[in-house]
Amino acid sequence: MIVARTHHGARGLAGALLYVDDARGAAMGEIVELRQPGQPTRRGQVIDAGQAVTVIQVLEDPIGLAPARVAITLTGATAEAPVGRELLGRTLSGVGAPLDGLPPPIGEALRPVWGAPMNPSRRSPPSDFIETGISAIDGLDTLVRGQKLPIFSGAGLPALELAALIVEHARAAGDEPFAVVFAAMGITARETRMFVERFRDKPALARTVFYLNEACDPTIEQLLAPRYALAQAEYLAFEAGMHVLVVMADVAHYCETLRQVAAARDEVPGRRGYPGYMYTDLATLFERAGILHDRPGSLTQLPILTMPDDDITHPIPDLTGYITEGQIVLGRDLHGQGVFPPIDVLPSLSRLMNAGIGKGKTVATHRRWADQLYASYARGREARMMATIVGEAGLGDGDRRALHFADRFERELIAQGTTRRSIDETIATGWRLLESLPRDDLERIDDATWAARPGAAS
């Protein structure tokens, strides 16, 4: 039986953190109610249950809260989220409150928000791919069920537009049940309107749940939004048997909130002022992706991260790269040329690609096709740099062909706009580009693969 305990008065308030003396019996993650005469009741959560001092995170605006006059009720309950298939099609706040004018969701069950990473011994190896409809991802950096594959963006690049496109176009192979859970952290009101209006009356809305945390919402809600989303995703995947894609944006906002909370708690800062436990905290989110060998469904993550100053060595992308299995990198030069989506395939990587592109000869054929596109495009990029020094006329015949190939590759394969492409259309486009080169230039393609290409003369 849960027994509530009430304490009167707190030691102090620093930002959204309330410090309480002698709150014995407080538990990590416990929900707290804060009452003060003349003020609305606020909610909080225990984030540090110390012997002498307990730290409570205030989940609403703390302005007007007087520490000496507040009554603090420890409810004995932890944060839970309503989850279920009936939430599909809903638009909710970062803590599950309705934003679509409908009643609060009831769901099929309540699940703890602070879930745990998957036990490695229960994981099944990923083996099937998720078709995003984006050629640069499906063909060259394939997203596999159960994978966590972040998108590394930069300020001003259309990462959210790409996320919206993936939410709209992604699907599992065949007719298997598929759902998308989108968690926004600290986005602007304009971006919120863009998502809501884009998916209004669209078929994709019926299989999507939106958790939207805006920049004007309480900052601490940014730490809860991805966890509410993951609680819903885990239910859909491992209890409802669906293949679920979780898109989270923006991880950089989440990490900035971690830094603010750590500074308010006077913690010793780590690299560039971020808390030393940021790696562990991010792992509690990313490691909730995967496939369980004794459960149906799968949970795949596509986190979006804006790199400060386009610096891929910054602590946020650096630590994210250690935890996840590759990265999709958006290129500022491509964006400046009007290429959408501006995915720079050379620094991009999917470490689980081979597990998702088929079996036997199919893997070998796709791998050689992708490797040759990489090699030819990389040579074209080098020729482009050389042409800025000596001019195109100063290039050799091979470099000139590679330069023209790179232009066509960006224009025809990468720059697909908002149109969805199937994997077969992507493969056909890539072969069409390779066929524009002499056979001797295709060093990564063996004769058997070349003879078996689509449309080859028998």
C-alpha positions as a Markdown table, in Angstrom:
| # | Residue | x | y | z |
|---|---|---|---|---|
| 1 | Met | 0.0 | 0.0 | 0.0 |
| 2 | Ile | 1.4 | 3.4 | -1.0 |
| 3 | Val | 1.5 | 5.9 | 1.8 |
| 4 | Ala | 1.9 | 9.6 | 1.0 |
| 5 | Arg | 4.2 | 11.7 | 3.3 |
| 6 | Thr | 4.1 | 15.5 | 3.6 |
| 7 | His | 7.0 | 17.8 | 4.5 |
| 8 | His | 6.7 | 21.5 | 5.2 |
| 9 | Gly | 9.3 | 23.9 | 3.9 |
| 10 | Ala | 12.4 | 23.4 | 1.9 |
| 11 | Arg | 16.0 | 24.5 | 2.2 |
| 12 | Gly | 16.1 | 26.5 | -1.1 |
| 13 | Leu | 15.2 | 26.7 | -4.7 |
| 14 | Ala | 17.7 | 26.9 | -7.6 |
| 15 | Gly | 16.0 | 27.2 | -11.0 |
| 16 | Ala | 13.7 | 24.2 | -11.2 |
| 17 | Leu | 15.5 | 22.3 | -8.4 |
| 18 | Leu | 14.0 | 22.3 | -4.9 |
| 19 | Tyr | 16.3 | 21.2 | -2.0 |
| 20 | Val | 14.6 | 19.5 | 0.9 |
| 21 | Asp | 16.2 | 18.5 | 4.2 |
| 22 | Asp | 15.6 | 15.2 | 6.0 |
| 23 | Ala | 13.1 | 13.8 | 3.5 |
| 24 | Arg | 13.7 | 10.2 | 4.6 |
| 25 | Gly | 12.1 | 7.5 | 2.6 |
| 26 | Ala | 12.2 | 9.4 | -0.7 |
| 27 | Ala | 12.8 | 7.2 | -3.7 |
| 28 | Met | 14.5 | 8.0 | -7.0 |
| 29 | Gly | 11.8 | 9.0 | -9.6 |
| 30 | Glu | 9.1 | 9.4 | -7.0 |
| 31 | Ile | 6.3 | 11.8 | -8.0 |
| 32 | Val | 5.9 | 14.9 | -5.7 |
| 33 | Glu | 3.1 | 17.3 | -5.2 |
| 34 | Leu | 4.0 | 20.9 | -4.2 |
| 35 | Arg | 1.3 | 23.1 | -2.6 |
| 36 | Gln | 1.6 | 26.7 | -1.5 |
| 37 | Pro | -1.2 | 29.1 | -0.5 |
| 38 | Gly | -2.3 | 31.3 | -3.4 |
| 39 | Gln | -0.4 | 29.2 | -5.9 |
| 40 | Pro | -1.5 | 26.3 | -8.2 |
| 41 | Thr | -0.4 | 22.8 | -7.2 |
| 42 | Arg | 2.8 | 21.8 | -9.0 |
| 43 | Arg | 4.3 | 18.5 | -9.8 |
| 44 | Gly | 7.8 | 17.4 | -9.2 |
| 45 | Gln | 10.0 | 14.4 | -9.2 |
| 46 | Val | 12.8 | 13.2 | -6.9 |
| 47 | Ile | 16.1 | 13.1 | -8.8 |
| 48 | Asp | 18.5 | 12.7 | -5.9 |
| 49 | Ala | 17.5 | 10.9 | -2.7 |
| 50 | Gly | 20.3 | 11.7 | -0.4 |
| 51 | Gln | 20.5 | 11.0 | 3.3 |
| 52 | Ala | 20.7 | 14.6 | 4.3 |
| 53 | Val | 19.2 | 16.5 | 1.3 |
| 54 | Thr | 16.7 | 15.4 | -1.3 |
| 55 | Val | 16.6 | 17.1 | -4.7 |
| 56 | Ile | 13.3 | 17.5 | -6.4 |
| 57 | Gln | 12.9 | 18.6 | -10.0 |
| 58 | Val | 9.9 | 20.9 | -10.4 |
| 59 | Leu | 8.1 | 19.9 | -13.6 |
| 60 | Glu | 6.1 | 23.1 | -13.9 |
| 61 | Asp | 7.1 | 26.8 | -14.0 |
| 62 | Pro | 8.7 | 27.4 | -10.5 |
| 63 | Ile | 8.1 | 31.2 | -10.6 |
| 64 | Gly | 6.4 | 32.3 | -7.4 |
| 65 | Leu | 7.3 | 29.2 | -5.5 |
| 66 | Ala | 8.5 | 30.1 | -1.9 |
| 67 | Pro | 10.7 | 27.3 | -0.5 |
| 68 | Ala | 9.9 | 28.2 | 3.1 |
| 69 | Arg | 6.1 | 28.0 | 2.6 |
| 70 | Val | 5.7 | 25.1 | 0.3 |
| 71 | Ala | 4.1 | 21.8 | 1.4 |
| 72 | Ile | 5.9 | 18.8 | -0.2 |
| 73 | Thr | 4.0 | 15.6 | -0.5 |
| 74 | Leu | 5.9 | 12.5 | -1.5 |
| 75 | Thr | 3.2 | 10.4 | -3.2 |
| 76 | Gly | 5.0 | 7.1 | -3.2 |
| 77 | Ala | 4.3 | 6.6 | -6.9 |
| 78 | Thr | 6.7 | 6.9 | -9.9 |
| 79 | Ala | 5.9 | 8.5 | -13.2 |
| 80 | Glu | 3.8 | 6.3 | -15.5 |
| 81 | Ala | 2.5 | 6.9 | -19.0 |
| 82 | Pro | -0.7 | 5.6 | -20.6 |
| 83 | Val | 0.3 | 3.4 | -23.6 |
| 84 | Gly | -1.5 | 1.5 | -26.2 |
| 85 | Arg | -2.6 | 1.2 | -29.8 |
| 86 | Glu | -5.4 | 3.8 | -29.2 |
| 87 | Leu | -2.8 | 6.5 | -28.9 |
| 88 | Leu | -1.9 | 6.1 | -32.6 |
| 89 | Gly | -3.0 | 9.2 | -34.4 |
| 90 | Arg | -2.7 | 11.4 | -31.3 |
| 91 | Thr | -0.7 | 14.5 | -30.7 |
| 92 | Leu | 0.5 | 14.9 | -27.1 |
| 93 | Ser | 2.7 | 17.1 | -25.1 |
| 94 | Gly | 6.1 | 16.0 | -23.8 |
| 95 | Val | 4.4 | 14.5 | -20.7 |
| 96 | Gly | 1.4 | 13.0 | -22.5 |
| 97 | Ala | -1.1 | 15.8 | -22.2 |
| 98 | Pro | -3.4 | 16.1 | -25.2 |
| 99 | Leu | -2.6 | 18.8 | -27.8 |
| 100 | Asp | -5.2 | 17.7 | -30.4 |
| 101 | Gly | -8.3 | 18.9 | -28.6 |
| 102 | Leu | -9.3 | 15.3 | -27.6 |
| 103 | Pro | -9.7 | 13.9 | -24.1 |
| 104 | Pro | -6.6 | 12.7 | -22.2 |
| 105 | Pro | -5.5 | 9.3 | -23.4 |
| 106 | Ile | -6.5 | 6.3 | -21.3 |
| 107 | Gly | -4.5 | 3.6 | -23.2 |
| 108 | Glu | -4.5 | -0.1 | -22.7 |
| 109 | Ala | -2.0 | 0.0 | -19.8 |
| 110 | Leu | 0.3 | 2.2 | -17.6 |
| 111 | Arg | 4.0 | 1.8 | -18.0 |
| 112 | Pro | 6.9 | 3.4 | -16.0 |
| 113 | Val | 8.4 | 6.3 | -17.8 |
| 114 | Trp | 11.9 | 5.6 | -16.5 |
| 115 | Gly | 12.3 | 2.3 | -18.4 |
| 116 | Ala | 15.6 | 0.3 | -18.5 |
| 117 | Pro | 17.9 | -0.5 | -21.4 |
| 118 | Met | 17.5 | -3.9 | -22.9 |
| 119 | Asn | 19.4 | -6.8 | -21.4 |
| 120 | Pro | 22.1 | -7.8 | -23.9 |
| 121 | Ser | 21.5 | -11.5 | -23.3 |
| 122 | Arg | 17.9 | -11.2 | -24.5 |
| 123 | Arg | 18.7 | -9.3 | -27.7 |
| 124 | Ser | 18.3 | -10.8 | -31.2 |
| 125 | Pro | 20.7 | -9.6 | -33.9 |
| 126 | Pro | 19.0 | -7.2 | -36.4 |
| 127 | Ser | 18.3 | -8.8 | -39.8 |
| 128 | Asp | 15.7 | -6.8 | -41.7 |
| 129 | Phe | 15.7 | -3.3 | -43.0 |
| 130 | Ile | 13.2 | -0.5 | -42.7 |
| 131 | Glu | 12.5 | 1.3 | -46.0 |
| 132 | Thr | 12.6 | 5.0 | -45.3 |
| 133 | Gly | 11.9 | 6.0 | -48.9 |
| 134 | Ile | 15.1 | 8.1 | -48.9 |
| 135 | Ser | 17.6 | 6.8 | -51.5 |
| 136 | Ala | 20.7 | 7.9 | -49.7 |
| 137 | Ile | 19.6 | 6.0 | -46.6 |
| 138 | Asp | 18.0 | 2.9 | -48.1 |
| 139 | Gly | 20.7 | 2.3 | -50.7 |
| 140 | Leu | 23.9 | 3.5 | -49.1 |
| 141 | Asp | 23.3 | 3.6 | -45.3 |
| 142 | Thr | 20.6 | 1.1 | -44.7 |
| 143 | Leu | 18.5 | 1.4 | -41.6 |
| 144 | Val | 17.9 | -2.0 | -40.0 |
| 145 | Arg | 15.2 | -3.0 | -37.5 |
| 146 | Gly | 16.4 | -2.7 | -34.0 |
| 147 | Gln | 19.2 | -0.3 | -34.9 |
| 148 | Lys | 19.9 | 3.2 | -33.5 |
| 149 | Leu | 21.1 | 5.4 | -36.4 |
| 150 | Pro | 21.4 | 9.1 | -35.6 |
| 151 | Ile | 21.2 | 12.0 | -38.1 |
| 152 | Phe | 24.0 | 14.5 | -37.5 |
| 153 | Ser | 22.8 | 17.9 | -38.6 |
| 154 | Gly | 23.9 | 21.5 | -38.3 |
| 155 | Ala | 22.2 | 24.8 | -37.5 |
| 156 | Gly | 19.9 | 25.9 | -40.3 |
| 157 | Leu | 20.0 | 22.5 | -42.1 |
| 158 | Pro | 16.6 | 20.8 | -42.8 |
| 159 | Ala | 16.9 | 18.0 | -40.3 |
| 160 | Leu | 13.3 | 18.3 | -39.1 |
| 161 | Glu | 12.0 | 18.4 | -42.6 |
| 162 | Leu | 13.9 | 15.2 | -43.3 |
| 163 | Ala | 12.5 | 13.7 | -40.1 |
| 164 | Ala | 9.0 | 14.6 | -41.2 |
| 165 | Leu | 9.6 | 12.9 | -44.6 |
| 166 | Ile | 10.8 | 9.8 | -42.9 |
| 167 | Val | 7.8 | 9.7 | -40.6 |
| 168 | Glu | 5.5 | 10.0 | -43.6 |
| 169 | His | 7.3 | 7.5 | -45.9 |
| 170 | Ala | 8.9 | 4.8 | -43.7 |
| 171 | Arg | 7.5 | 1.3 | -43.7 |
| 172 | Ala | 8.4 | -2.2 | -42.8 |
| 173 | Ala | 8.9 | -4.8 | -45.5 |
| 174 | Gly | 5.8 | -6.7 | -46.6 |
| 175 | Asp | 2.5 | -6.1 | -44.8 |
| 176 | Glu | 3.9 | -6.3 | -41.2 |
| 177 | Pro | 2.3 | -3.9 | -38.7 |
| 178 | Phe | 4.4 | -0.7 | -38.5 |
| 179 | Ala | 4.2 | 2.4 | -36.4 |
| 180 | Val | 6.1 | 5.7 | -35.8 |
| 181 | Val | 6.6 | 7.5 | -32.5 |
| 182 | Phe | 7.9 | 11.0 | -32.8 |
| 183 | Ala | 9.4 | 12.8 | -29.8 |
| 184 | Ala | 10.2 | 16.5 | -30.2 |
| 185 | Met | 12.4 | 18.1 | -27.6 |
| 186 | Gly | 12.6 | 21.9 | -27.4 |
| 187 | Ile | 11.3 | 22.7 | -30.9 |
| 188 | Thr | 9.8 | 26.0 | -31.8 |
| 189 | Ala | 6.1 | 26.8 | -32.2 |
| 190 | Arg | 6.6 | 27.2 | -35.9 |
| 191 | Glu | 8.2 | 23.7 | -36.1 |
| 192 | Thr | 5.3 | 22.3 | -34.1 |
| 193 | Arg | 2.8 | 23.8 | -36.5 |
| 194 | Met | 4.7 | 22.4 | -39.4 |
| 195 | Phe | 4.4 | 18.9 | -38.0 |
| 196 | Val | 0.8 | 19.2 | -37.1 |
| 197 | Glu | -0.3 | 20.7 | -40.4 |
| 198 | Arg | 1.9 | 18.4 | -42.5 |
| 199 | Phe | 0.2 | 15.3 | -41.1 |
| 200 | Arg | -3.3 | 16.5 | -40.8 |
| 201 | Asp | -5.6 | 14.3 | -43.0 |
| 202 | Lys | -2.5 | 12.2 | -44.1 |
| 203 | Pro | -2.6 | 8.4 | -44.0 |
| 204 | Ala | 0.7 | 8.4 | -42.0 |
| 205 | Leu | -1.1 | 10.1 | -39.1 |
| 206 | Ala | -3.1 | 7.0 | -38.3 |
| 207 | Arg | 0.1 | 5.0 | -37.5 |
| 208 | Thr | 2.0 | 7.8 | -35.7 |
| 209 | Val | 2.1 | 9.2 | -32.1 |
| 210 | Phe | 3.5 | 12.7 | -31.6 |
| 211 | Tyr | 5.0 | 13.8 | -28.3 |
| 212 | Leu | 5.8 | 17.5 | -28.9 |
| 213 | Asn | 7.8 | 19.5 | -26.4 |
| 214 | Glu | 8.2 | 23.2 | -27.4 |
| 215 | Ala | 11.0 | 25.6 | -26.4 |
| 216 | Cys | 8.4 | 27.6 | -24.4 |
| 217 | Asp | 7.4 | 24.6 | -22.3 |
| 218 | Pro | 9.1 | 23.9 | -18.9 |
| 219 | Thr | 12.7 | 23.0 | -19.7 |
| 220 | Ile | 12.7 | 19.9 | -17.6 |
| 221 | Glu | 10.0 | 18.4 | -19.8 |
| 222 | Gln | 12.7 | 17.9 | -22.4 |
| 223 | Leu | 14.1 | 15.2 | -20.3 |
| 224 | Leu | 10.8 | 13.5 | -20.0 |
| 225 | Ala | 9.5 | 13.7 | -23.6 |
| 226 | Pro | 11.7 | 10.9 | -25.0 |
| 227 | Arg | 11.0 | 8.7 | -22.1 |
| 228 | Tyr | 7.2 | 9.0 | -22.5 |
| 229 | Ala | 7.7 | 8.3 | -26.2 |
| 230 | Leu | 9.9 | 5.2 | -25.6 |
| 231 | Ala | 7.4 | 3.8 | -23.0 |
| 232 | Gln | 4.7 | 4.0 | -25.8 |
| 233 | Ala | 7.1 | 2.5 | -28.4 |
| 234 | Glu | 8.1 | -0.4 | -26.2 |
| 235 | Tyr | 4.5 | -1.3 | -25.6 |
| 236 | Leu | 3.7 | -1.2 | -29.3 |
| 237 | Ala | 6.8 | -3.2 | -30.2 |
| 238 | Phe | 7.0 | -5.9 | -27.5 |
| 239 | Glu | 3.4 | -6.3 | -26.4 |
| 240 | Ala | 1.4 | -5.3 | -29.5 |
| 241 | Gly | 3.9 | -7.0 | -31.9 |
| 242 | Met | 4.5 | -4.0 | -34.2 |
| 243 | His | 7.7 | -2.7 | -35.8 |
| 244 | Val | 8.2 | 0.7 | -34.4 |
| 245 | Leu | 10.4 | 3.5 | -35.6 |
| 246 | Val | 11.2 | 6.2 | -32.9 |
| 247 | Val | 12.3 | 9.6 | -34.3 |
| 248 | Met | 13.8 | 11.9 | -31.6 |
| 249 | Ala | 14.7 | 15.6 | -32.3 |
| 250 | Asp | 16.7 | 17.3 | -31.0 |
| 251 | Val | 19.2 | 15.4 | -28.9 |
| 252 | Ala | 21.3 | 18.6 | -28.6 |
| 253 | His | 18.4 | 20.3 | -26.8 |
| 254 | Tyr | 18.2 | 17.4 | -24.4 |
| 255 | Cys | 21.9 | 17.5 | -23.6 |
| 256 | Glu | 21.7 | 21.3 | -23.0 |
| 257 | Thr | 19.0 | 20.6 | -20.4 |
| 258 | Leu | 21.2 | 18.1 | -18.8 |
| 259 | Arg | 24.0 | 20.7 | -18.5 |
| 260 | Gln | 21.6 | 23.2 | -17.0 |
| 261 | Val | 20.4 | 20.8 | -14.4 |
| 262 | Ala | 23.9 | 19.8 | -13.6 |
| 263 | Ala | 25.0 | 23.4 | -13.2 |
| 264 | Ala | 22.0 | 24.1 | -10.9 |
| 265 | Arg | 23.1 | 21.2 | -8.7 |
| 266 | Asp | 26.7 | 22.6 | -8.6 |
| 267 | Glu | 28.1 | 19.4 | -10.1 |
| 268 | Val | 31.7 | 19.2 | -11.3 |
| 269 | Pro | 31.5 | 19.8 | -15.1 |
| 270 | Gly | 33.0 | 17.5 | -17.6 |
| 271 | Arg | 34.0 | 18.3 | -21.2 |
| 272 | Arg | 32.8 | 21.7 | -22.3 |
| 273 | Gly | 30.6 | 22.0 | -19.2 |
| 274 | Tyr | 28.5 | 18.9 | -19.8 |
| 275 | Pro | 28.0 | 16.5 | -16.9 |
| 276 | Gly | 30.3 | 13.6 | -16.7 |
| 277 | Tyr | 27.4 | 11.2 | -16.7 |
| 278 | Met | 26.0 | 12.4 | -20.1 |
| 279 | Tyr | 27.2 | 9.3 | -21.8 |
| 280 | Thr | 25.4 | 7.1 | -19.3 |
| 281 | Asp | 22.2 | 9.2 | -19.5 |
| 282 | Leu | 22.2 | 9.1 | -23.4 |
| 283 | Ala | 22.7 | 5.3 | -23.2 |
| 284 | Thr | 19.6 | 4.9 | -21.1 |
| 285 | Leu | 17.7 | 6.3 | -24.1 |
| 286 | Phe | 19.5 | 4.8 | -27.0 |
| 287 | Glu | 19.9 | 1.3 | -25.5 |
| 288 | Arg | 16.1 | 0.9 | -25.4 |
| 289 | Ala | 16.2 | 0.1 | -29.1 |
| 290 | Gly | 16.5 | -3.5 | -30.4 |
| 291 | Ile | 14.8 | -6.8 | -30.9 |
| 292 | Leu | 14.0 | -9.2 | -28.0 |
| 293 | His | 14.4 | -12.9 | -28.9 |
| 294 | Asp | 11.2 | -14.0 | -27.1 |
| 295 | Arg | 9.0 | -11.0 | -28.0 |
| 296 | Pro | 7.4 | -10.0 | -31.3 |
| 297 | Gly | 8.1 | -6.6 | -33.0 |
| 298 | Ser | 11.1 | -4.4 | -33.0 |
| 299 | Leu | 12.1 | -0.9 | -31.8 |
| 300 | Thr | 14.3 | 1.2 | -34.1 |
| 301 | Gln | 15.6 | 4.7 | -33.3 |
| 302 | Leu | 16.5 | 7.5 | -35.6 |
| 303 | Pro | 17.7 | 10.3 | -33.2 |
| 304 | Ile | 18.3 | 13.8 | -34.8 |
| 305 | Leu | 21.2 | 15.8 | -33.4 |
| 306 | Thr | 22.3 | 19.4 | -34.3 |
| 307 | Met | 26.1 | 19.5 | -34.0 |
| 308 | Pro | 27.2 | 22.8 | -32.3 |
| 309 | Asp | 29.3 | 24.7 | -34.9 |
| 310 | Asp | 29.1 | 21.7 | -37.2 |
| 311 | Asp | 31.7 | 20.1 | -35.0 |
| 312 | Ile | 31.4 | 16.3 | -35.2 |
| 313 | Thr | 34.0 | 16.0 | -32.4 |
| 314 | His | 31.8 | 18.0 | -30.0 |
| 315 | Pro | 30.9 | 15.9 | -26.9 |
| 316 | Ile | 27.3 | 15.5 | -27.9 |
| 317 | Pro | 27.9 | 13.8 | -31.4 |
| 318 | Asp | 31.1 | 12.2 | -30.1 |
| 319 | Leu | 29.3 | 10.4 | -27.3 |
| 320 | Thr | 26.3 | 9.6 | -29.4 |
| 321 | Gly | 28.5 | 8.0 | -32.0 |
| 322 | Tyr | 30.0 | 5.7 | -29.3 |
| 323 | Ile | 26.6 | 4.4 | -28.3 |
| 324 | Thr | 24.9 | 4.1 | -31.7 |
| 325 | Glu | 25.6 | 2.1 | -34.8 |
| 326 | Gly | 26.7 | 4.7 | -37.4 |
| 327 | Gln | 25.4 | 8.1 | -38.4 |
| 328 | Ile | 23.7 | 10.0 | -41.3 |
| 329 | Val | 25.4 | 13.3 | -41.8 |
| 330 | Leu | 23.8 | 16.3 | -43.5 |
| 331 | Gly | 26.1 | 18.4 | -45.7 |
| 332 | Arg | 26.0 | 22.2 | -45.6 |
| 333 | Asp | 27.5 | 22.5 | -49.1 |
| 334 | Leu | 24.8 | 20.2 | -50.5 |
| 335 | His | 22.1 | 22.3 | -48.8 |
| 336 | Gly | 23.6 | 25.4 | -50.3 |
| 337 | Gln | 23.3 | 23.9 | -53.7 |
| 338 | Gly | 19.6 | 23.3 | -53.2 |
| 339 | Val | 19.9 | 19.5 | -52.7 |
| 340 | Phe | 17.2 | 17.9 | -50.6 |
| 341 | Pro | 17.7 | 15.9 | -48.6 |
| 342 | Pro | 21.3 | 17.1 | -48.2 |
| 343 | Ile | 22.8 | 13.8 | -47.0 |
| 344 | Asp | 26.5 | 13.6 | -47.4 |
| 345 | Val | 27.1 | 9.9 | -48.0 |
| 346 | Leu | 30.9 | 9.9 | -47.6 |
| 347 | Pro | 31.0 | 10.6 | -43.8 |
| 348 | Ser | 27.7 | 8.7 | -43.3 |
| 349 | Leu | 27.8 | 5.1 | -42.2 |
| 350 | Ser | 25.4 | 2.3 | -41.1 |
| 351 | Arg | 27.4 | -0.4 | -39.3 |
| 352 | Leu | 24.5 | -2.9 | -39.5 |
| 353 | Met | 23.9 | -2.3 | -43.2 |
| 354 | Asn | 25.0 | -5.8 | -44.3 |
| 355 | Ala | 22.5 | -7.3 | -41.9 |
| 356 | Gly | 19.6 | -5.6 | -43.6 |
| 357 | Ile | 20.2 | -5.8 | -47.3 |
| 358 | Gly | 19.4 | -9.4 | -47.9 |
| 359 | Lys | 21.2 | -12.7 | -47.7 |
| 360 | Gly | 23.8 | -14.5 | -49.9 |
| 361 | Lys | 24.2 | -13.1 | -53.4 |
| 362 | Thr | 21.8 | -10.2 | -52.6 |
| 363 | Val | 24.1 | -8.9 | -49.9 |
| 364 | Ala | 27.2 | -9.2 | -52.2 |
| 365 | Thr | 25.5 | -7.5 | -55.1 |
| 366 | His | 24.1 | -4.6 | -53.1 |
| 367 | Arg | 27.4 | -4.2 | -51.2 |
| 368 | Arg | 29.4 | -4.0 | -54.4 |
| 369 | Trp | 26.9 | -1.6 | -56.0 |
| 370 | Ala | 27.1 | 0.7 | -52.9 |
| 371 | Asp | 30.9 | 0.5 | -52.7 |
| 372 | Gln | 31.3 | 1.5 | -56.3 |
| 373 | Leu | 29.0 | 4.4 | -55.9 |
| 374 | Tyr | 31.0 | 5.5 | -52.9 |
| 375 | Ala | 34.3 | 5.1 | -54.7 |
| 376 | Ser | 33.2 | 6.9 | -57.9 |
| 377 | Tyr | 31.6 | 9.8 | -55.9 |
| 378 | Ala | 34.6 | 10.2 | -53.7 |
| 379 | Arg | 36.9 | 10.4 | -56.8 |
| 380 | Gly | 34.5 | 13.0 | -58.2 |
| 381 | Arg | 34.6 | 15.1 | -55.0 |
| 382 | Glu | 38.4 | 15.0 | -55.2 |
| 383 | Ala | 38.3 | 16.1 | -58.8 |
| 384 | Arg | 36.0 | 18.9 | -57.9 |
| 385 | Met | 38.5 | 20.2 | -55.4 |
| 386 | Met | 41.3 | 19.9 | -57.9 |
| 387 | Ala | 39.2 | 21.8 | -60.5 |
| 388 | Thr | 39.0 | 24.8 | -58.2 |
| 389 | Ile | 42.8 | 25.1 | -58.5 |
| 390 | Val | 43.6 | 24.0 | -62.1 |
| 391 | Gly | 40.2 | 24.4 | -63.7 |
| 392 | Glu | 38.2 | 21.6 | -65.3 |
| 393 | Ala | 40.2 | 21.8 | -68.5 |
| 394 | Gly | 43.3 | 20.9 | -66.5 |
| 395 | Leu | 41.9 | 17.6 | -65.3 |
| 396 | Gly | 42.6 | 14.3 | -66.9 |
| 397 | Asp | 39.9 | 12.3 | -68.8 |
| 398 | Gly | 39.3 | 10.0 | -65.8 |
| 399 | Asp | 39.0 | 12.9 | -63.3 |
| 400 | Arg | 36.7 | 14.8 | -65.7 |
| 401 | Arg | 34.4 | 11.8 | -65.9 |
| 402 | Ala | 34.4 | 11.4 | -62.1 |
| 403 | Leu | 33.6 | 15.1 | -61.7 |
| 404 | His | 30.6 | 14.8 | -64.0 |
| 405 | Phe | 29.5 | 11.6 | -62.2 |
| 406 | Ala | 29.6 | 13.4 | -58.8 |
| 407 | Asp | 27.3 | 16.2 | -60.2 |
| 408 | Arg | 24.9 | 13.6 | -61.6 |
| 409 | Phe | 25.0 | 11.6 | -58.4 |
| 410 | Glu | 24.0 | 14.5 | -56.3 |
| 411 | Arg | 21.4 | 15.7 | -58.7 |
| 412 | Glu | 19.7 | 12.3 | -59.6 |
| 413 | Leu | 20.3 | 10.0 | -56.6 |
| 414 | Ile | 20.6 | 12.3 | -53.5 |
| 415 | Ala | 18.3 | 15.2 | -54.6 |
| 416 | Gln | 15.0 | 13.3 | -54.7 |
| 417 | Gly | 13.0 | 16.1 | -53.1 |
| 418 | Thr | 10.0 | 15.1 | -51.1 |
| 419 | Thr | 9.1 | 12.2 | -53.5 |
| 420 | Arg | 9.2 | 8.7 | -52.0 |
| 421 | Arg | 11.4 | 6.1 | -53.7 |
| 422 | Ser | 11.2 | 2.4 | -53.2 |
| 423 | Ile | 14.4 | 0.4 | -52.8 |
| 424 | Asp | 14.0 | -1.0 | -56.3 |
| 425 | Glu | 13.8 | 2.6 | -57.7 |
| 426 | Thr | 16.9 | 3.5 | -55.7 |
| 427 | Ile | 18.9 | 0.5 | -57.0 |
| 428 | Ala | 17.8 | 1.2 | -60.6 |
| 429 | Thr | 18.9 | 4.9 | -60.3 |
| 430 | Gly | 22.3 | 3.9 | -59.0 |
| 431 | Trp | 22.9 | 1.4 | -61.8 |
| 432 | Arg | 21.9 | 4.0 | -64.4 |
| 433 | Leu | 24.5 | 6.3 | -63.0 |
| 434 | Leu | 27.2 | 3.6 | -63.0 |
| 435 | Glu | 26.4 | 2.7 | -66.6 |
| 436 | Ser | 27.4 | 6.2 | -67.6 |
| 437 | Leu | 31.0 | 5.3 | -66.7 |
| 438 | Pro | 33.3 | 3.1 | -68.8 |
| 439 | Arg | 33.4 | -0.5 | -67.5 |
| 440 | Asp | 37.1 | -0.1 | -66.7 |
| 441 | Asp | 36.3 | 2.6 | -64.2 |
| 442 | Leu | 34.1 | 0.3 | -62.2 |
| 443 | Glu | 36.8 | -1.4 | -60.2 |
| 444 | Arg | 34.5 | -2.5 | -57.3 |
| 445 | Ile | 32.1 | -4.3 | -59.6 |
| 446 | Asp | 33.0 | -7.9 | -60.7 |
| 447 | Asp | 31.9 | -9.3 | -64.0 |
| 448 | Ala | 29.2 | -11.5 | -62.5 |
| 449 | Thr | 27.6 | -8.5 | -60.7 |
| 450 | Trp | 27.8 | -6.4 | -63.8 |
| 451 | Ala | 26.1 | -9.0 | -65.9 |
| 452 | Ala | 23.4 | -9.5 | -63.3 |
| 453 | Arg | 22.5 | -5.8 | -63.0 |
| 454 | Pro | 18.8 | -4.8 | -63.8 |
| 455 | Gly | 18.2 | -4.3 | -67.5 |
| 456 | Ala | 21.5 | -6.0 | -68.6 |
| 457 | Ala | 21.4 | -7.8 | -71.9 |
| 458 | Ser | 21.2 | -11.5 | -71.4 |
